[in-house]
């Protein structure tokens, strides 16, 4: 009986040792696979770094050989547009109205184009007056950033405290500024 119990203990100990050996072998294999994947990632990174260059001006990644853009910065810049005060709005409305009155046949005036609605039943000459303002310095920076490779947003604040953000240019879109007709 005693010999039988000792034999069973010995067999159970060998069984546990075999399970531990399998577990250790599995862990060694997992460590080897992880080391290989780390090496592969490092090699891929080194190859990409050798074949590409970063363009600081456009914030893109380009192929050295062809100059083709292969990646962009994902984030966009946001510029704030403030609401006009009552007097400023009244003065701007007066200036636009005078400008349109001086040349009533100019149908492509910016404020008339803004007034045309997709849902309009007629080709009425509605006029839309804008209500926002932006510092000229910010406008010049905004124009420079809309170079066809960046995302630029404008954020409008309204009197009730609500805001609205619109994308005005994204990769592939540029802005051209037209001067006033004199």
Helices and strands as residue ranges (DSSP letters): H 2-51, E 52-55, E 60-63, E 69-72, E 77-83, H 86-102, H 110-115, E 132-133, H 136-145, E 152-157, E 163-169
